[in-house]
Amino acid sequence: MLNYERLMVVFRHLALEAGAKIMEIYEDGNFNARVKSDDSPVTAADEAADALISAGLRSAFPDIALVTEEQAASHDISASTFLIVDPLDGTKEFLKRRGDFTVNIALVESGLPTRGVVYAPARNRMFWTKADGTSVEEHGPFSTDVAGAVTAISVGPTRGQGLKVVASKSHRDAATDNYISQFDVADIKSAGSSLKFCLVATGEADFYPRLGRTMEWDTAAGHAVLAGAGGTVLRADDLTTLSYGKPGFENPFFLALAPGVSPKTV
């Protein structure tokens, strides 16, 4: 039986180590991007973080299948339980030096992400699920060996005063704006990477619609954190729960939301 306490100790430790490596490269400023076959950028920071996290997870959990963004071409997962990693989500934010990039590590069980960590090293924010599946935000300084003070997080109430919406900073388009316009919106903000899930999880936002291409490693850790805070992530076409382990690991459009939001299909 999987030891969730140990799992989260390892997840947290590796996220912090990867974040430190990413920040070394970020602060040096001497990084170049190349374009992968799917037209997305990759940097030395992505690859260094991927190597570090992959080695750590394979050592700690050799019997659990592993999916990572930077090794996606080699994956053919049929297991119902697997680890999934985006070592640097928000590479465009990293390249533009905007700070909204994250390290993401998650566990998927029976098609759903049940445990995860999201670490934003340039923002000094870290979110993770406890062994029992509930979510917390840890407050720095961040030691790799011992967790610091944490605050339990939960989605905020929506009381008919207009929704607080968060949308992608790098991928927002007219289709997203048209969809958002169907709702009573009190405030809209932009954020990068999986931080958007975490803003809904903490109640800083109510709703994150994503009408664009994403992969399972982009969303799994944020999905786990949001679920542990009482939120949900739904497919935008039929409003069923977003599942994982799909062929090719590509997601449909989705909606991440607090319970008080009444979603509409796309």
C-alpha positions as CSV (number, residue, x, y, z in Angstrom):
1,M,0.0,0.0,0.0
2,L,1.3,3.4,-0.9
3,N,2.6,5.5,2.0
4,Y,1.1,8.9,1.3
5,E,3.2,10.6,4.1
6,R,6.4,9.4,2.5
7,L,5.1,10.3,-0.9
8,M,4.5,13.9,0.0
9,V,7.8,14.3,1.8
10,V,9.5,13.2,-1.4
11,F,7.3,15.4,-3.6
12,R,8.0,18.4,-1.5
13,H,11.7,17.8,-1.3
14,L,12.1,17.3,-5.0
15,A,10.0,20.3,-5.9
16,L,12.2,22.5,-3.7
17,E,15.4,21.1,-5.1
18,A,14.1,21.6,-8.7
19,G,13.0,25.1,-7.8
20,A,16.4,26.0,-6.5
21,K,18.0,24.7,-9.7
22,I,15.6,26.6,-11.9
23,M,16.3,29.8,-10.0
24,E,20.0,29.4,-10.4
25,I,19.5,29.5,-14.2
26,Y,16.8,32.2,-14.0
27,E,18.9,34.5,-12.0
28,D,22.0,33.9,-14.2
29,G,19.9,35.1,-17.1
30,N,22.0,33.2,-19.7
31,F,19.4,30.8,-21.0
32,N,18.3,30.0,-24.5
33,A,15.1,28.2,-25.6
34,R,14.7,25.7,-28.4
35,V,11.4,24.7,-29.9
36,K,10.1,21.1,-29.4
37,S,8.1,19.1,-31.9
38,D,4.8,20.4,-30.5
39,D,6.0,24.1,-30.9
40,S,6.4,24.6,-27.2
41,P,9.7,26.1,-25.8
42,V,12.1,24.2,-23.6
43,T,15.2,25.6,-21.8
44,A,18.1,24.2,-19.8
45,A,16.0,24.9,-16.7
46,D,13.2,22.6,-17.9
47,E,15.7,19.8,-18.6
48,A,17.7,20.2,-15.4
49,A,14.6,20.1,-13.3
50,D,13.2,17.1,-15.2
51,A,16.4,15.1,-14.7
52,L,16.5,15.9,-10.9
53,I,12.9,15.1,-10.3
54,S,12.8,12.0,-12.5
55,A,15.9,10.5,-10.8
56,G,14.4,11.2,-7.3
57,L,11.1,9.7,-8.1
58,R,12.5,6.6,-9.8
59,S,14.7,6.1,-6.8
60,A,12.0,6.5,-4.2
61,F,9.2,4.8,-6.1
62,P,10.7,2.4,-8.6
63,D,7.4,0.4,-8.9
64,I,5.2,3.3,-9.9
65,A,5.1,4.4,-13.6
66,L,6.4,7.9,-14.3
67,V,5.3,10.5,-16.9
68,T,7.1,13.7,-17.4
69,E,6.7,16.5,-20.0
70,E,10.3,16.3,-21.1
71,Q,10.2,12.5,-21.7
72,A,6.7,12.4,-23.1
73,A,7.7,10.7,-26.3
74,S,8.7,7.6,-24.4
75,H,5.5,7.2,-22.4
76,D,2.9,4.6,-23.0
77,I,1.0,4.4,-19.7
78,S,-1.6,1.7,-19.1
79,A,-1.2,1.7,-15.3
80,S,-4.1,3.0,-13.2
81,T,-1.6,4.6,-10.8
82,F,1.3,6.8,-12.0
83,L,3.4,9.8,-11.2
84,I,3.2,12.8,-13.5
85,V,5.6,15.8,-13.6
86,D,5.9,19.1,-15.3
87,P,9.3,20.3,-14.1
88,L,8.8,23.9,-15.3
89,D,5.2,24.9,-16.1
90,G,5.1,28.3,-17.6
91,T,8.3,28.3,-19.7
92,K,7.0,31.3,-21.6
93,E,6.7,33.2,-18.3
94,F,10.2,32.0,-17.4
95,L,11.6,33.3,-20.7
96,K,9.8,36.7,-20.3
97,R,11.1,36.9,-16.7
98,R,7.6,37.4,-15.3
99,G,7.9,34.9,-12.4
100,D,4.7,33.0,-12.9
101,F,6.3,29.5,-13.4
102,T,5.9,26.5,-11.3
103,V,7.3,23.0,-10.5
104,N,4.5,20.4,-10.6
105,I,4.6,16.8,-9.2
106,A,1.4,14.7,-8.8
107,L,0.1,11.2,-8.2
108,V,-2.7,9.9,-10.4
109,E,-4.9,7.1,-9.1
110,S,-7.8,5.6,-11.1
111,G,-7.9,8.5,-13.5
112,L,-7.7,11.3,-10.9
113,P,-4.9,13.3,-9.4
114,T,-5.1,12.7,-5.7
115,R,-1.8,14.1,-4.3
116,G,0.4,16.9,-5.6
117,V,2.7,19.8,-5.0
118,V,2.9,23.1,-6.9
119,Y,5.9,25.3,-6.1
120,A,6.4,28.8,-7.6
121,P,10.0,29.6,-6.6
122,A,10.1,33.1,-8.0
123,R,6.9,34.0,-6.1
124,N,7.8,32.2,-2.9
125,R,4.6,30.3,-2.9
126,M,4.1,26.6,-2.3
127,F,1.0,24.5,-2.2
128,W,0.6,20.8,-1.5
129,T,-1.7,18.1,-0.4
130,K,-1.3,16.4,2.9
131,A,-1.3,12.6,3.3
132,D,-5.0,12.8,3.9
133,G,-5.6,14.6,0.6
134,T,-6.5,18.0,2.0
135,S,-4.5,21.0,0.7
136,V,-2.3,23.6,2.4
137,E,-0.1,26.5,1.5
138,E,3.4,26.4,3.1
139,H,5.0,29.7,4.1
140,G,8.8,30.3,3.7
141,P,11.6,30.0,4.3
142,F,11.5,26.7,2.6
143,S,13.8,24.0,4.0
144,T,14.1,20.8,1.9
145,D,14.2,18.7,5.0
146,V,11.5,20.1,7.3
147,A,8.2,21.6,6.3
148,G,7.6,25.1,7.6
149,A,4.4,26.6,8.9
150,V,1.3,25.8,6.7
151,T,-2.2,27.1,6.4
152,A,-5.1,25.0,5.4
153,I,-6.6,26.3,2.2
154,S,-10.2,26.1,0.8
155,V,-12.1,27.5,-2.0
156,G,-14.0,30.7,-1.3
157,P,-17.7,31.1,-1.1
158,T,-19.5,32.8,-4.1
159,R,-22.4,34.9,-2.9
160,G,-23.9,36.3,-6.0
161,Q,-21.7,39.4,-6.0
162,G,-19.9,38.6,-9.2
163,L,-17.2,36.0,-9.9
164,K,-13.5,36.5,-9.4
165,V,-12.0,35.0,-12.6
166,V,-8.4,34.1,-13.3
167,A,-7.3,33.5,-16.9
168,S,-4.1,32.6,-18.6
169,K,-1.4,35.3,-19.0
170,S,0.2,33.9,-22.1
171,H,-2.7,32.0,-23.7
172,R,-5.8,34.2,-23.2
173,D,-7.7,34.7,-26.5
174,A,-11.0,36.0,-27.8
175,A,-12.7,32.7,-27.3
176,T,-11.9,32.8,-23.6
177,D,-13.0,36.4,-23.3
178,N,-16.3,35.5,-25.1
179,Y,-16.9,32.6,-22.7
180,I,-16.2,34.7,-19.6
181,S,-18.6,37.4,-20.8
182,Q,-21.5,35.0,-20.2
183,F,-21.0,35.3,-16.4
184,D,-21.4,38.0,-13.9
185,V,-17.8,38.9,-13.3
186,A,-16.7,41.2,-10.5
187,D,-13.0,40.9,-11.2
188,I,-10.6,39.3,-13.7
189,K,-6.9,38.8,-13.3
190,S,-4.2,37.1,-15.3
191,A,-1.7,34.6,-14.0
192,G,0.7,32.1,-15.5
193,S,1.2,28.3,-15.2
194,S,-0.6,26.1,-12.6
195,L,-0.8,29.0,-10.2
196,K,-4.2,29.7,-11.6
197,F,-5.5,26.4,-10.0
198,C,-3.9,27.5,-6.7
199,L,-5.6,30.9,-6.8
200,V,-8.9,29.2,-7.0
201,A,-7.9,26.8,-4.2
202,T,-7.1,29.6,-1.8
203,G,-10.3,31.6,-2.7
204,E,-8.3,34.4,-4.4
205,A,-10.3,33.5,-7.5
206,D,-13.5,31.5,-8.1
207,F,-13.1,30.3,-11.6
208,Y,-10.4,29.4,-14.1
209,P,-11.7,28.5,-17.6
210,R,-9.1,27.1,-20.0
211,L,-10.2,27.0,-23.7
212,G,-6.9,26.0,-25.1
213,R,-4.5,23.1,-25.5
214,T,-3.0,21.7,-22.3
215,M,-1.4,18.4,-21.4
216,E,-2.1,16.3,-18.3
217,W,1.3,17.2,-16.7
218,D,0.3,20.9,-17.0
219,T,-2.8,20.3,-14.8
220,A,-2.4,17.3,-12.6
221,A,-0.7,18.9,-9.6
222,G,-2.9,22.0,-9.6
223,H,-5.9,19.8,-10.0
224,A,-4.9,17.8,-6.9
225,V,-4.4,20.9,-4.9
226,L,-7.7,22.4,-6.0
227,A,-9.6,19.2,-5.3
228,G,-8.0,19.0,-1.8
229,A,-9.3,22.5,-1.2
230,G,-12.9,21.6,-2.2
231,G,-12.8,22.7,-5.8
232,T,-13.4,20.8,-9.0
233,V,-12.0,20.6,-12.5
234,L,-14.5,19.7,-15.2
235,R,-14.4,19.1,-19.0
236,A,-15.8,22.1,-20.7
237,D,-17.8,20.1,-23.3
238,D,-19.9,17.9,-21.0
239,L,-19.1,19.1,-17.4
240,T,-17.8,15.7,-16.3
241,T,-14.7,15.5,-14.1
242,L,-11.4,15.9,-16.0
243,S,-9.7,12.5,-16.1
244,Y,-6.1,11.4,-16.5
245,G,-4.3,8.7,-18.4
246,K,-5.9,9.6,-21.7
247,P,-4.2,8.5,-24.9
248,G,-1.5,11.0,-25.7
249,F,-2.1,12.8,-22.4
250,E,-3.8,15.7,-24.0
251,N,-6.6,17.5,-22.2
252,P,-9.9,18.8,-23.6
253,F,-10.9,22.4,-22.7
254,F,-11.6,22.5,-19.0
255,L,-13.1,24.6,-16.2
256,A,-11.5,24.8,-12.7
257,L,-14.0,26.2,-10.2
258,A,-15.3,26.7,-6.7
259,P,-18.5,24.9,-5.9
260,G,-20.7,28.0,-6.0
261,V,-19.9,28.6,-9.7
262,S,-22.6,27.4,-12.2
263,P,-20.5,26.4,-15.3
264,K,-21.6,26.5,-18.9
265,T,-20.6,24.1,-21.6
266,V,-18.4,25.2,-24.5
